[in-house]
Structure formats: structure tokens, C-alpha cells
Amino acid sequence: MKFWKNKNVFITGHTGFKGSWLTLWLLQLEASVTGYSLKPELKKNLFDELNLEKKIKKNYYEDIRDYEKLYRAVKLSKADVVFHLAAQPLVLESYNKPIETLQTNVLGTANLLQACRDTKIKSVIIVTTDKCYENKEWIYGYREVDRLGGYDPYSSSKACVELLTSSFNNSFFKNTKTNLATVRAGNVIGGGDWSKNRIVPDIIQSLNNYNKLKIRNKNSTRPWQHVLEPLSGYLKLARLLYTNKKYSGPWNFGPNEKDNLTVEEITKLFLKNLPKKSLKVEYLKKKQNNHEASLLLLDISKVKKYLGWNPKWNCETAIKAVIEWNKYYLLGKSYEIMKKQIFDYNANL
């Protein structure tokens, strides 16, 4: 991890859930971080909770769809490495705002790629999603060579981002020192995620507010993993990309097969690790109006073989970490517990 000391790192979407965890981790690695994002949308958010605006080198509250402002920010940052996380990240929200989702996710990524091209960044990580695959409800995991697709606007936008990134790679970066990769993670969980229509935020909010937990789509299966899992993969890949073009291209980061669980199974794991009688659950029978895939799995053979990356925390360990985070959050100590969890995870690498 000495690689990161004094490296200039540019992160888009640094005010989001995953972006805040990544920002804090890089700060602990003594990197110099510049962040570019809209202001946090939710009043309760991890970025403000950690006071990260005052801890990073430079903070921009700007829209990634504005190329000129983005280009100037990237240039001034003198970035060695770029992590692109800025996106409209929710499936259900994409049904409500399809044009905004496509503009942010596709045009925003095009702007970022062009800015990296114009400033000659060495290592670029474009974060997409496991939902970029054409979902056929297969009982085995999708591989990086499988067909891209997307039923909903969000998934479709991320498939477009994959194609767009591949196009830029082939057209503009092939014979340059800029190395570019996309990363497709599973369903991440962790402390500080307050997004709507996500199982873990719903559980934590119901627990804290003494509300009944209402669960939809209890039979849907997803590749669950703690947020530190894919972030560790992104950090390792970015380091390898810095000097070696062979690591360019798409990469899946997911859990081991045993952690592909249904919504009902992960809910029961939470209940198992919570204090007794602390949460009542109701499984909703009514189907949602908007389509969501029931079965989605990732094959992580490629990262295991070529990056030497393996998941370190199983699903139950991840759930215990979320519950631990919540206890500290209620005491006003989110920053302390996150530093501890990052340290513990590093110790396990």
C-alpha cells in the first residue's frame, strides 16, 4: 500500500456511499485526494458525517455533465490515478428519471474519459455494475466476456458505459501511457448507506426507528459483499494499471459462491446477529410495478487468476461489520469505526 503515499487521486462521485469509503481509505493511505461530485442529495449522508470536505486536498461540487469544468478540475488536480464513481446508481430511480440517468451515466463518463485523454492520466478505473450484463436468470455467474444488456434504464446505461469505455480504449488509449479498466461489483453493503429501496439501509433505519421492516422480492438472489471488498480490488487494479497495460479491460469483483444469497436469507442473517426481539419483519407479497431481475450472479475467476484478488470477508462478517458500524454511528463515532474497519480489513489482506 506504500504505492499510494503522496499520489494525486481524482475521484468522481466522492460524496456517495462507496465514494466516501474510498476517499477515507485513500486518506489513510496518505494519498492526496481531489473529489468531484454533486452535493450529497440526502440530508443524512456519510460524506458529511465524516467531514470529508475538510480532509481532502480539493473539493468540487459540480455536475459531471459539464465538460469544461470537469476538464479544468482534472487538470488542476495533476492526478496520477482516477476513480470514476459518479452516477445515478439506483434501478428504481432510473424508471422515474430515465433521461437524467442516461445523461449522467453515459455522457458523464464520456466527459470523464475525454478529460483523462486530454490530461494524460496514467491509471483510470471506471466503476459500472454487475447489472450491465444481459440478464438471462442463469444459475451460474456472468463472466466478463458475456453479453452486455439492460432491461431497466440504469442497467442499460451501465452497459453503454462499458461499450463506451471499450471504444475509447481502442480508439484513443491503445498506444498511450493511459491505462483504462472497468469494474463490475456485486451488491455492496456497509455502514453509512442511506439510499432508498436497498435492503441494508431499510434494515438499519427500521432498527434505529423501531419500525417494522417491510421486505420486497424476498426470493431475489444477489452477490452480496461488504463495500471494502470491491474497493480493495479497485485499489489493487489501479496500482497494477499504473505501469502495465495488460490489466486494461473489464473485471468482475464479487463474493465467493456461498455468499450469493436471497433477500430473505440475508435478512435472516441480520436477525441472527441483532439483539433479540429488536426487529419485526413483514415480507410483502405484492409484486412491484417495475421489473427487477430475480437472479444475478458473478463469476470472479478472472480476478482470482490474474490479479490474485480474493474475497476476505464472507457475508456474515460483512453483516457484523454493518451492525458494529451502526452502534458507533448512534454514539456519533462513525469516523472512528470506519478507520478501525479499514485497518482490520487491511490486516487481513
Secondary structure, DSSP 4 states (H G I P E B T S, - for coil): -GGGTT-EEEEETTTSHHHHHHHHHHHHTT-EEEEEEPPPSSSS-HHHHTTGGGTSSEEEE--TT-HHHHHHHHHHHT-SEEEE--S---HHHHHH-HHHHHIIIIIHHHHHHHHHHHHT-SEEEEE--GGGB-----SSPBPTTSPB--SSHHHHHHHHHHHHHHHHIIIIITTSS-EEEEEEE-EEE-TT---TT-HHHHHHHHHHHTPPEEES-TT-EEEEEETHHHHHHHHHHHHHHTT-GGG-EEEEE---GGGEEEHHHHHHHHHHHSPTT---EEE--SPPSS---SB--B--HHHHHHT-----S-HHHHHHHHHHHHHHHHTT-HHHHHHHHHHHHHHT-
